[in-house]
Amino acid sequence: MNKSARLSALITLSLGAATAAATPTTAPDNSATATTAAMATAPTAATPDQAALIEEARTAVMALGSTLKRELQAAMKAGGPGEAITVCKTRAPEIASAVSEEKGLGIKRVSLKNRNPEAGVPNEWQTAVLEDFETRKAAGEAPDQLAYADVVDNEFRFMKAIPTEGLCLTCHGMELAPDIRARIGELYPEDKATGYQEGDLRGAFVVVKQLAEH
């Protein structure tokens, strides 16, 4: 499957649903039809069960997202936004590493406007998916429903968009308090992750898993 066809295999998921509904976007020629047919094929010994992989990725995303959000809320309550920024820098990578080890996969967050240049910069295929998320959002799709899944060269790839919530605007919004801006500049001198409004796409969770060769 070429790059264009792979990007047509975008999947709309509800994180609250027990199963994922695969809805490929419109693609030129017959690529969307071919993708739908491939996804509907029952898995065999040589075909990974994509529905099960998606569910596994969805669970990992929920684990990372909910744990990080809980710790940030606690930090905000205990020490304000400055403490939350510190917690995000130190704990987010630790939580992602713990979830990765527990689930047997790799998970992280990336953004076209990253805050952490060591972990938040998307690679080529992740950038393409993020840009497609923006296109789909502009066309009217709900930000919290944007997701992608594919298997490429025995690697399962999954991305789930991260919409900007009201809580995020204190540290990622259009107008930051001087002390918050100073703290961000201290911890992230190359920061690009500001200027957002509620509902904007702030980035995405990325899950990758190496599959056994057949």
Biotite code that builds the C-alpha atoms (Angstrom):
import biotite.structure as struc

atoms = struc.array([
    struc.Atom([0.000, 0.000, 0.000], chain_id="A", res_id=1, res_name="MET", atom_name="CA", element="C"),
    struc.Atom([1.504, 3.360, -1.013], chain_id="A", res_id=2, res_name="ASN", atom_name="CA", element="C"),
    struc.Atom([1.628, 6.461, 1.165], chain_id="A", res_id=3, res_name="LYS", atom_name="CA", element="C"),
    struc.Atom([-1.519, 8.003, -0.355], chain_id="A", res_id=4, res_name="SER", atom_name="CA", element="C"),
    struc.Atom([-3.529, 4.834, 0.150], chain_id="A", res_id=5, res_name="ALA", atom_name="CA", element="C"),
    struc.Atom([-2.235, 4.457, 3.711], chain_id="A", res_id=6, res_name="ARG", atom_name="CA", element="C"),
    struc.Atom([-3.389, 7.953, 4.583], chain_id="A", res_id=7, res_name="LEU", atom_name="CA", element="C"),
    struc.Atom([-6.847, 7.063, 3.276], chain_id="A", res_id=8, res_name="SER", atom_name="CA", element="C"),
    struc.Atom([-7.032, 4.463, 6.050], chain_id="A", res_id=9, res_name="ALA", atom_name="CA", element="C"),
    struc.Atom([-7.956, 7.099, 8.623], chain_id="A", res_id=10, res_name="LEU", atom_name="CA", element="C"),
    struc.Atom([-10.217, 5.783, 11.328], chain_id="A", res_id=11, res_name="ILE", atom_name="CA", element="C"),
    struc.Atom([-12.815, 7.679, 13.317], chain_id="A", res_id=12, res_name="THR", atom_name="CA", element="C"),
    struc.Atom([-12.915, 6.378, 16.892], chain_id="A", res_id=13, res_name="LEU", atom_name="CA", element="C"),
    struc.Atom([-14.768, 7.298, 20.054], chain_id="A", res_id=14, res_name="SER", atom_name="CA", element="C"),
    struc.Atom([-12.511, 6.827, 23.073], chain_id="A", res_id=15, res_name="LEU", atom_name="CA", element="C"),
    struc.Atom([-15.592, 6.067, 25.121], chain_id="A", res_id=16, res_name="GLY", atom_name="CA", element="C"),
    struc.Atom([-16.741, 3.266, 22.828], chain_id="A", res_id=17, res_name="ALA", atom_name="CA", element="C"),
    struc.Atom([-16.033, -0.364, 23.512], chain_id="A", res_id=18, res_name="ALA", atom_name="CA", element="C"),
    struc.Atom([-15.157, -1.031, 19.867], chain_id="A", res_id=19, res_name="THR", atom_name="CA", element="C"),
    struc.Atom([-13.715, 1.088, 17.072], chain_id="A", res_id=20, res_name="ALA", atom_name="CA", element="C"),
    struc.Atom([-15.641, 1.952, 13.935], chain_id="A", res_id=21, res_name="ALA", atom_name="CA", element="C"),
    struc.Atom([-13.446, 2.102, 10.841], chain_id="A", res_id=22, res_name="ALA", atom_name="CA", element="C"),
    struc.Atom([-14.507, 4.910, 8.476], chain_id="A", res_id=23, res_name="THR", atom_name="CA", element="C"),
    struc.Atom([-11.952, 5.612, 5.742], chain_id="A", res_id=24, res_name="PRO", atom_name="CA", element="C"),
    struc.Atom([-11.870, 9.091, 4.233], chain_id="A", res_id=25, res_name="THR", atom_name="CA", element="C"),
    struc.Atom([-12.568, 9.716, 0.588], chain_id="A", res_id=26, res_name="THR", atom_name="CA", element="C"),
    struc.Atom([-9.628, 8.844, -1.627], chain_id="A", res_id=27, res_name="ALA", atom_name="CA", element="C"),
    struc.Atom([-9.034, 9.085, -5.383], chain_id="A", res_id=28, res_name="PRO", atom_name="CA", element="C"),
    struc.Atom([-9.761, 6.131, -7.658], chain_id="A", res_id=29, res_name="ASP", atom_name="CA", element="C"),
    struc.Atom([-10.587, 2.955, -5.723], chain_id="A", res_id=30, res_name="ASN", atom_name="CA", element="C"),
    struc.Atom([-8.154, 3.303, -2.800], chain_id="A", res_id=31, res_name="SER", atom_name="CA", element="C"),
    struc.Atom([-10.900, 3.952, -0.218], chain_id="A", res_id=32, res_name="ALA", atom_name="CA", element="C"),
    struc.Atom([-12.856, 0.922, -1.448], chain_id="A", res_id=33, res_name="THR", atom_name="CA", element="C"),
    struc.Atom([-9.751, -1.245, -1.336], chain_id="A", res_id=34, res_name="ALA", atom_name="CA", element="C"),
    struc.Atom([-8.940, -0.037, 2.181], chain_id="A", res_id=35, res_name="THR", atom_name="CA", element="C"),
    struc.Atom([-12.462, -0.800, 3.408], chain_id="A", res_id=36, res_name="THR", atom_name="CA", element="C"),
    struc.Atom([-12.334, -4.277, 1.914], chain_id="A", res_id=37, res_name="ALA", atom_name="CA", element="C"),
    struc.Atom([-8.937, -4.976, 3.447], chain_id="A", res_id=38, res_name="ALA", atom_name="CA", element="C"),
    struc.Atom([-10.125, -3.862, 6.877], chain_id="A", res_id=39, res_name="MET", atom_name="CA", element="C"),
    struc.Atom([-13.204, -6.070, 6.612], chain_id="A", res_id=40, res_name="ALA", atom_name="CA", element="C"),
    struc.Atom([-11.164, -9.184, 5.877], chain_id="A", res_id=41, res_name="THR", atom_name="CA", element="C"),
    struc.Atom([-11.051, -11.627, 8.782], chain_id="A", res_id=42, res_name="ALA", atom_name="CA", element="C"),
    struc.Atom([-7.540, -11.870, 10.258], chain_id="A", res_id=43, res_name="PRO", atom_name="CA", element="C"),
    struc.Atom([-5.435, -14.914, 9.453], chain_id="A", res_id=44, res_name="THR", atom_name="CA", element="C"),
    struc.Atom([-2.090, -16.116, 10.771], chain_id="A", res_id=45, res_name="ALA", atom_name="CA", element="C"),
    struc.Atom([-0.425, -13.666, 8.361], chain_id="A", res_id=46, res_name="ALA", atom_name="CA", element="C"),
    struc.Atom([-2.894, -10.800, 8.864], chain_id="A", res_id=47, res_name="THR", atom_name="CA", element="C"),
    struc.Atom([-2.802, -8.829, 12.121], chain_id="A", res_id=48, res_name="PRO", atom_name="CA", element="C"),
    struc.Atom([-6.145, -8.289, 13.826], chain_id="A", res_id=49, res_name="ASP", atom_name="CA", element="C"),
    struc.Atom([-6.310, -4.531, 13.311], chain_id="A", res_id=50, res_name="GLN", atom_name="CA", element="C"),
    struc.Atom([-9.426, -4.093, 15.446], chain_id="A", res_id=51, res_name="ALA", atom_name="CA", element="C"),
    struc.Atom([-7.629, -5.687, 18.408], chain_id="A", res_id=52, res_name="ALA", atom_name="CA", element="C"),
    struc.Atom([-4.540, -3.542, 17.798], chain_id="A", res_id=53, res_name="LEU", atom_name="CA", element="C"),
    struc.Atom([-6.671, -0.396, 17.681], chain_id="A", res_id=54, res_name="ILE", atom_name="CA", element="C"),
    struc.Atom([-8.358, -1.322, 20.941], chain_id="A", res_id=55, res_name="GLU", atom_name="CA", element="C"),
    struc.Atom([-4.960, -1.958, 22.530], chain_id="A", res_id=56, res_name="GLU", atom_name="CA", element="C"),
    struc.Atom([-3.699, 1.429, 21.313], chain_id="A", res_id=57, res_name="ALA", atom_name="CA", element="C"),
    struc.Atom([-6.872, 3.150, 22.477], chain_id="A", res_id=58, res_name="ARG", atom_name="CA", element="C"),
    struc.Atom([-6.381, 1.685, 25.964], chain_id="A", res_id=59, res_name="THR", atom_name="CA", element="C"),
    struc.Atom([-2.778, 2.909, 26.066], chain_id="A", res_id=60, res_name="ALA", atom_name="CA", element="C"),
    struc.Atom([-3.841, 6.408, 25.003], chain_id="A", res_id=61, res_name="VAL", atom_name="CA", element="C"),
    struc.Atom([-6.471, 6.496, 27.740], chain_id="A", res_id=62, res_name="MET", atom_name="CA", element="C"),
    struc.Atom([-3.923, 5.337, 30.320], chain_id="A", res_id=63, res_name="ALA", atom_name="CA", element="C"),
    struc.Atom([-1.394, 8.021, 29.391], chain_id="A", res_id=64, res_name="LEU", atom_name="CA", element="C"),
    struc.Atom([-3.945, 10.790, 28.908], chain_id="A", res_id=65, res_name="GLY", atom_name="CA", element="C"),
    struc.Atom([-5.924, 10.197, 32.087], chain_id="A", res_id=66, res_name="SER", atom_name="CA", element="C"),
    struc.Atom([-2.850, 9.727, 34.296], chain_id="A", res_id=67, res_name="THR", atom_name="CA", element="C"),
    struc.Atom([-1.132, 12.847, 33.000], chain_id="A", res_id=68, res_name="LEU", atom_name="CA", element="C"),
    struc.Atom([-4.289, 14.934, 33.279], chain_id="A", res_id=69, res_name="LYS", atom_name="CA", element="C"),
    struc.Atom([-4.832, 13.770, 36.857], chain_id="A", res_id=70, res_name="ARG", atom_name="CA", element="C"),
    struc.Atom([-1.275, 14.689, 37.861], chain_id="A", res_id=71, res_name="GLU", atom_name="CA", element="C"),
    struc.Atom([-1.477, 18.081, 36.153], chain_id="A", res_id=72, res_name="LEU", atom_name="CA", element="C"),
    struc.Atom([-4.738, 18.898, 37.921], chain_id="A", res_id=73, res_name="GLN", atom_name="CA", element="C"),
    struc.Atom([-3.173, 17.936, 41.252], chain_id="A", res_id=74, res_name="ALA", atom_name="CA", element="C"),
    struc.Atom([-0.129, 20.102, 40.497], chain_id="A", res_id=75, res_name="ALA", atom_name="CA", element="C"),
    struc.Atom([-2.328, 23.059, 39.559], chain_id="A", res_id=76, res_name="MET", atom_name="CA", element="C"),
    struc.Atom([-4.184, 22.720, 42.829], chain_id="A", res_id=77, res_name="LYS", atom_name="CA", element="C"),
    struc.Atom([-1.013, 22.333, 44.896], chain_id="A", res_id=78, res_name="ALA", atom_name="CA", element="C"),
    struc.Atom([1.255, 24.936, 43.316], chain_id="A", res_id=79, res_name="GLY", atom_name="CA", element="C"),
    struc.Atom([-0.486, 26.637, 40.427], chain_id="A", res_id=80, res_name="GLY", atom_name="CA", element="C"),
    struc.Atom([0.397, 26.625, 36.714], chain_id="A", res_id=81, res_name="PRO", atom_name="CA", element="C"),
    struc.Atom([4.127, 26.919, 37.351], chain_id="A", res_id=82, res_name="GLY", atom_name="CA", element="C"),
    struc.Atom([4.109, 23.644, 39.239], chain_id="A", res_id=83, res_name="GLU", atom_name="CA", element="C"),
    struc.Atom([1.998, 22.024, 36.516], chain_id="A", res_id=84, res_name="ALA", atom_name="CA", element="C"),
    struc.Atom([4.564, 23.018, 33.869], chain_id="A", res_id=85, res_name="ILE", atom_name="CA", element="C"),
    struc.Atom([7.319, 21.399, 35.933], chain_id="A", res_id=86, res_name="THR", atom_name="CA", element="C"),
    struc.Atom([5.262, 18.237, 36.423], chain_id="A", res_id=87, res_name="VAL", atom_name="CA", element="C"),
    struc.Atom([4.509, 18.081, 32.697], chain_id="A", res_id=88, res_name="CYS", atom_name="CA", element="C"),
    struc.Atom([8.212, 18.258, 31.862], chain_id="A", res_id=89, res_name="LYS", atom_name="CA", element="C"),
    struc.Atom([9.307, 15.633, 34.371], chain_id="A", res_id=90, res_name="THR", atom_name="CA", element="C"),
    struc.Atom([6.345, 13.286, 34.663], chain_id="A", res_id=91, res_name="ARG", atom_name="CA", element="C"),
    struc.Atom([4.961, 13.143, 31.123], chain_id="A", res_id=92, res_name="ALA", atom_name="CA", element="C"),
    struc.Atom([7.976, 11.216, 29.748], chain_id="A", res_id=93, res_name="PRO", atom_name="CA", element="C"),
    struc.Atom([7.996, 8.956, 32.815], chain_id="A", res_id=94, res_name="GLU", atom_name="CA", element="C"),
    struc.Atom([4.303, 8.141, 32.456], chain_id="A", res_id=95, res_name="ILE", atom_name="CA", element="C"),
    struc.Atom([4.686, 7.492, 28.725], chain_id="A", res_id=96, res_name="ALA", atom_name="CA", element="C"),
    struc.Atom([7.623, 5.172, 29.425], chain_id="A", res_id=97, res_name="SER", atom_name="CA", element="C"),
    struc.Atom([5.677, 3.280, 32.096], chain_id="A", res_id=98, res_name="ALA", atom_name="CA", element="C"),
    struc.Atom([2.639, 2.821, 29.834], chain_id="A", res_id=99, res_name="VAL", atom_name="CA", element="C"),
    struc.Atom([4.890, 1.714, 26.969], chain_id="A", res_id=100, res_name="SER", atom_name="CA", element="C"),
    struc.Atom([6.556, -0.916, 29.123], chain_id="A", res_id=101, res_name="GLU", atom_name="CA", element="C"),
    struc.Atom([3.288, -2.135, 30.612], chain_id="A", res_id=102, res_name="GLU", atom_name="CA", element="C"),
    struc.Atom([1.513, -2.440, 27.246], chain_id="A", res_id=103, res_name="LYS", atom_name="CA", element="C"),
    struc.Atom([4.447, -3.681, 25.186], chain_id="A", res_id=104, res_name="GLY", atom_name="CA", element="C"),
    struc.Atom([4.372, -0.831, 22.686], chain_id="A", res_id=105, res_name="LEU", atom_name="CA", element="C"),
    struc.Atom([5.650, 2.705, 22.226], chain_id="A", res_id=106, res_name="GLY", atom_name="CA", element="C"),
    struc.Atom([3.530, 5.745, 23.069], chain_id="A", res_id=107, res_name="ILE", atom_name="CA", element="C"),
    struc.Atom([4.242, 9.466, 23.047], chain_id="A", res_id=108, res_name="LYS", atom_name="CA", element="C"),
    struc.Atom([2.727, 12.839, 22.135], chain_id="A", res_id=109, res_name="ARG", atom_name="CA", element="C"),
    struc.Atom([3.740, 14.896, 19.099], chain_id="A", res_id=110, res_name="VAL", atom_name="CA", element="C"),
    struc.Atom([2.710, 18.264, 17.681], chain_id="A", res_id=111, res_name="SER", atom_name="CA", element="C"),
    struc.Atom([3.329, 20.518, 14.709], chain_id="A", res_id=112, res_name="LEU", atom_name="CA", element="C"),
    struc.Atom([3.951, 23.184, 17.376], chain_id="A", res_id=113, res_name="LYS", atom_name="CA", element="C"),
    struc.Atom([5.893, 21.148, 19.896], chain_id="A", res_id=114, res_name="ASN", atom_name="CA", element="C"),
    struc.Atom([6.940, 22.213, 23.365], chain_id="A", res_id=115, res_name="ARG", atom_name="CA", element="C"),
    struc.Atom([9.501, 19.491, 23.985], chain_id="A", res_id=116, res_name="ASN", atom_name="CA", element="C"),
    struc.Atom([12.009, 19.293, 21.108], chain_id="A", res_id=117, res_name="PRO", atom_name="CA", element="C"),
    struc.Atom([13.420, 16.040, 22.477], chain_id="A", res_id=118, res_name="GLU", atom_name="CA", element="C"),
    struc.Atom([10.200, 14.043, 22.356], chain_id="A", res_id=119, res_name="ALA", atom_name="CA", element="C"),
    struc.Atom([7.444, 16.068, 20.722], chain_id="A", res_id=120, res_name="GLY", atom_name="CA", element="C"),
    struc.Atom([8.715, 16.442, 17.143], chain_id="A", res_id=121, res_name="VAL", atom_name="CA", element="C"),
    struc.Atom([6.756, 14.310, 14.642], chain_id="A", res_id=122, res_name="PRO", atom_name="CA", element="C"),
    struc.Atom([8.521, 12.289, 11.974], chain_id="A", res_id=123, res_name="ASN", atom_name="CA", element="C"),
    struc.Atom([7.485, 12.303, 8.309], chain_id="A", res_id=124, res_name="GLU", atom_name="CA", element="C"),
    struc.Atom([4.454, 10.023, 8.499], chain_id="A", res_id=125, res_name="TRP", atom_name="CA", element="C"),
    struc.Atom([3.284, 11.533, 11.772], chain_id="A", res_id=126, res_name="GLN", atom_name="CA", element="C"),
    struc.Atom([3.508, 15.027, 10.264], chain_id="A", res_id=127, res_name="THR", atom_name="CA", element="C"),
    struc.Atom([1.406, 13.877, 7.298], chain_id="A", res_id=128, res_name="ALA", atom_name="CA", element="C"),
    struc.Atom([-1.273, 12.512, 9.644], chain_id="A", res_id=129, res_name="VAL", atom_name="CA", element="C"),
    struc.Atom([-1.289, 15.680, 11.780], chain_id="A", res_id=130, res_name="LEU", atom_name="CA", element="C"),
    struc.Atom([-1.734, 17.795, 8.668], chain_id="A", res_id=131, res_name="GLU", atom_name="CA", element="C"),
    struc.Atom([-4.558, 15.531, 7.502], chain_id="A", res_id=132, res_name="ASP", atom_name="CA", element="C"),
    struc.Atom([-6.214, 15.857, 10.920], chain_id="A", res_id=133, res_name="PHE", atom_name="CA", element="C"),
    struc.Atom([-6.204, 19.640, 10.411], chain_id="A", res_id=134, res_name="GLU", atom_name="CA", element="C"),
    struc.Atom([-7.800, 19.221, 6.989], chain_id="A", res_id=135, res_name="THR", atom_name="CA", element="C"),
    struc.Atom([-10.488, 16.919, 8.352], chain_id="A", res_id=136, res_name="ARG", atom_name="CA", element="C"),
    struc.Atom([-11.203, 19.269, 11.248], chain_id="A", res_id=137, res_name="LYS", atom_name="CA", element="C"),
    struc.Atom([-11.580, 22.172, 8.804], chain_id="A", res_id=138, res_name="ALA", atom_name="CA", element="C"),
    struc.Atom([-14.033, 20.040, 6.837], chain_id="A", res_id=139, res_name="ALA", atom_name="CA", element="C"),
    struc.Atom([-16.203, 19.650, 9.927], chain_id="A", res_id=140, res_name="GLY", atom_name="CA", element="C"),
    struc.Atom([-15.069, 16.484, 11.709], chain_id="A", res_id=141, res_name="GLU", atom_name="CA", element="C"),
    struc.Atom([-15.110, 16.644, 15.507], chain_id="A", res_id=142, res_name="ALA", atom_name="CA", element="C"),
    struc.Atom([-11.562, 17.071, 16.874], chain_id="A", res_id=143, res_name="PRO", atom_name="CA", element="C"),
    struc.Atom([-12.029, 14.408, 19.548], chain_id="A", res_id=144, res_name="ASP", atom_name="CA", element="C"),
    struc.Atom([-13.003, 11.847, 16.889], chain_id="A", res_id=145, res_name="GLN", atom_name="CA", element="C"),
    struc.Atom([-9.920, 12.216, 14.686], chain_id="A", res_id=146, res_name="LEU", atom_name="CA", element="C"),
    struc.Atom([-7.777, 9.082, 14.579], chain_id="A", res_id=147, res_name="ALA", atom_name="CA", element="C"),
    struc.Atom([-5.569, 7.093, 12.234], chain_id="A", res_id=148, res_name="TYR", atom_name="CA", element="C"),
    struc.Atom([-4.445, 3.460, 12.104], chain_id="A", res_id=149, res_name="ALA", atom_name="CA", element="C"),
    struc.Atom([-2.377, 1.410, 9.689], chain_id="A", res_id=150, res_name="ASP", atom_name="CA", element="C"),
    struc.Atom([0.164, -1.404, 9.471], chain_id="A", res_id=151, res_name="VAL", atom_name="CA", element="C"),
    struc.Atom([3.332, -0.581, 7.522], chain_id="A", res_id=152, res_name="VAL", atom_name="CA", element="C"),
    struc.Atom([6.292, -2.960, 7.201], chain_id="A", res_id=153, res_name="ASP", atom_name="CA", element="C"),
    struc.Atom([5.184, -5.016, 10.221], chain_id="A", res_id=154, res_name="ASN", atom_name="CA", element="C"),
    struc.Atom([4.731, -1.869, 12.310], chain_id="A", res_id=155, res_name="GLU", atom_name="CA", element="C"),
    struc.Atom([1.294, -0.993, 13.663], chain_id="A", res_id=156, res_name="PHE", atom_name="CA", element="C"),
    struc.Atom([0.766, 2.765, 13.719], chain_id="A", res_id=157, res_name="ARG", atom_name="CA", element="C"),
    struc.Atom([-1.964, 4.640, 15.549], chain_id="A", res_id=158, res_name="PHE", atom_name="CA", element="C"),
    struc.Atom([-2.590, 8.337, 16.176], chain_id="A", res_id=159, res_name="MET", atom_name="CA", element="C"),
    struc.Atom([-5.335, 10.061, 18.161], chain_id="A", res_id=160, res_name="LYS", atom_name="CA", element="C"),
    struc.Atom([-5.795, 13.821, 17.983], chain_id="A", res_id=161, res_name="ALA", atom_name="CA", element="C"),
    struc.Atom([-5.485, 15.937, 21.142], chain_id="A", res_id=162, res_name="ILE", atom_name="CA", element="C"),
    struc.Atom([-8.031, 18.788, 21.158], chain_id="A", res_id=163, res_name="PRO", atom_name="CA", element="C"),
    struc.Atom([-7.165, 21.857, 23.228], chain_id="A", res_id=164, res_name="THR", atom_name="CA", element="C"),
    struc.Atom([-9.314, 22.010, 26.364], chain_id="A", res_id=165, res_name="GLU", atom_name="CA", element="C"),
    struc.Atom([-10.002, 25.023, 28.555], chain_id="A", res_id=166, res_name="GLY", atom_name="CA", element="C"),
    struc.Atom([-7.552, 23.729, 31.175], chain_id="A", res_id=167, res_name="LEU", atom_name="CA", element="C"),
    struc.Atom([-4.778, 23.786, 28.556], chain_id="A", res_id=168, res_name="CYS", atom_name="CA", element="C"),
    struc.Atom([-5.085, 27.493, 27.790], chain_id="A", res_id=169, res_name="LEU", atom_name="CA", element="C"),
    struc.Atom([-3.309, 28.652, 30.948], chain_id="A", res_id=170, res_name="THR", atom_name="CA", element="C"),
    struc.Atom([-0.043, 27.313, 29.528], chain_id="A", res_id=171, res_name="CYS", atom_name="CA", element="C"),
    struc.Atom([-0.877, 26.979, 25.813], chain_id="A", res_id=172, res_name="HIS", atom_name="CA", element="C"),
    struc.Atom([-3.300, 29.841, 25.126], chain_id="A", res_id=173, res_name="GLY", atom_name="CA", element="C"),
    struc.Atom([-3.158, 33.131, 23.267], chain_id="A", res_id=174, res_name="MET", atom_name="CA", element="C"),
    struc.Atom([-2.337, 35.299, 26.290], chain_id="A", res_id=175, res_name="GLU", atom_name="CA", element="C"),
    struc.Atom([-0.110, 33.906, 29.029], chain_id="A", res_id=176, res_name="LEU", atom_name="CA", element="C"),
    struc.Atom([0.592, 35.478, 32.393], chain_id="A", res_id=177, res_name="ALA", atom_name="CA", element="C"),
    struc.Atom([4.156, 36.886, 32.568], chain_id="A", res_id=178, res_name="PRO", atom_name="CA", element="C"),
    struc.Atom([5.260, 34.388, 35.219], chain_id="A", res_id=179, res_name="ASP", atom_name="CA", element="C"),
    struc.Atom([3.899, 31.479, 33.166], chain_id="A", res_id=180, res_name="ILE", atom_name="CA", element="C"),
    struc.Atom([5.643, 32.688, 30.025], chain_id="A", res_id=181, res_name="ARG", atom_name="CA", element="C"),
    struc.Atom([8.872, 33.070, 31.997], chain_id="A", res_id=182, res_name="ALA", atom_name="CA", element="C"),
    struc.Atom([8.607, 29.557, 33.440], chain_id="A", res_id=183, res_name="ARG", atom_name="CA", element="C"),
    struc.Atom([7.961, 28.060, 30.012], chain_id="A", res_id=184, res_name="ILE", atom_name="CA", element="C"),
    struc.Atom([10.943, 29.971, 28.625], chain_id="A", res_id=185, res_name="GLY", atom_name="CA", element="C"),
    struc.Atom([13.110, 28.614, 31.439], chain_id="A", res_id=186, res_name="GLU", atom_name="CA", element="C"),
    struc.Atom([12.123, 24.963, 30.953], chain_id="A", res_id=187, res_name="LEU", atom_name="CA", element="C"),
    struc.Atom([11.469, 25.031, 27.208], chain_id="A", res_id=188, res_name="TYR", atom_name="CA", element="C"),
    struc.Atom([13.581, 27.743, 25.540], chain_id="A", res_id=189, res_name="PRO", atom_name="CA", element="C"),
    struc.Atom([12.545, 26.469, 22.075], chain_id="A", res_id=190, res_name="GLU", atom_name="CA", element="C"),
    struc.Atom([8.828, 26.317, 22.892], chain_id="A", res_id=191, res_name="ASP", atom_name="CA", element="C"),
    struc.Atom([6.344, 26.628, 20.013], chain_id="A", res_id=192, res_name="LYS", atom_name="CA", element="C"),
    struc.Atom([3.230, 25.382, 21.808], chain_id="A", res_id=193, res_name="ALA", atom_name="CA", element="C"),
    struc.Atom([1.318, 28.594, 22.512], chain_id="A", res_id=194, res_name="THR", atom_name="CA", element="C"),
    struc.Atom([-1.335, 30.611, 20.717], chain_id="A", res_id=195, res_name="GLY", atom_name="CA", element="C"),
    struc.Atom([-4.030, 27.953, 20.893], chain_id="A", res_id=196, res_name="TYR", atom_name="CA", element="C"),
    struc.Atom([-7.756, 28.419, 21.372], chain_id="A", res_id=197, res_name="GLN", atom_name="CA", element="C"),
    struc.Atom([-10.174, 25.912, 22.847], chain_id="A", res_id=198, res_name="GLU", atom_name="CA", element="C"),
    struc.Atom([-10.971, 23.234, 20.262], chain_id="A", res_id=199, res_name="GLY", atom_name="CA", element="C"),
    struc.Atom([-7.746, 23.656, 18.300], chain_id="A", res_id=200, res_name="ASP", atom_name="CA", element="C"),
    struc.Atom([-5.699, 20.537, 17.584], chain_id="A", res_id=201, res_name="LEU", atom_name="CA", element="C"),
    struc.Atom([-2.755, 20.714, 19.958], chain_id="A", res_id=202, res_name="ARG", atom_name="CA", element="C"),
    struc.Atom([-1.151, 17.535, 18.637], chain_id="A", res_id=203, res_name="GLY", atom_name="CA", element="C"),
    struc.Atom([-1.736, 13.814, 18.854], chain_id="A", res_id=204, res_name="ALA", atom_name="CA", element="C"),
    struc.Atom([-0.933, 10.678, 20.784], chain_id="A", res_id=205, res_name="PHE", atom_name="CA", element="C"),
    struc.Atom([1.235, 8.282, 18.773], chain_id="A", res_id=206, res_name="VAL", atom_name="CA", element="C"),
    struc.Atom([1.282, 4.534, 19.393], chain_id="A", res_id=207, res_name="VAL", atom_name="CA", element="C"),
    struc.Atom([3.572, 2.164, 17.496], chain_id="A", res_id=208, res_name="VAL", atom_name="CA", element="C"),
    struc.Atom([3.984, -1.580, 17.922], chain_id="A", res_id=209, res_name="LYS", atom_name="CA", element="C"),
    struc.Atom([6.329, -3.939, 16.098], chain_id="A", res_id=210, res_name="GLN", atom_name="CA", element="C"),
    struc.Atom([4.504, -7.007, 14.838], chain_id="A", res_id=211, res_name="LEU", atom_name="CA", element="C"),
    struc.Atom([5.903, -10.483, 14.357], chain_id="A", res_id=212, res_name="ALA", atom_name="CA", element="C"),
    struc.Atom([7.039, -11.310, 10.847], chain_id="A", res_id=213, res_name="GLU", atom_name="CA", element="C"),
    struc.Atom([5.209, -14.088, 9.042], chain_id="A", res_id=214, res_name="HIS", atom_name="CA", element="C"),
])
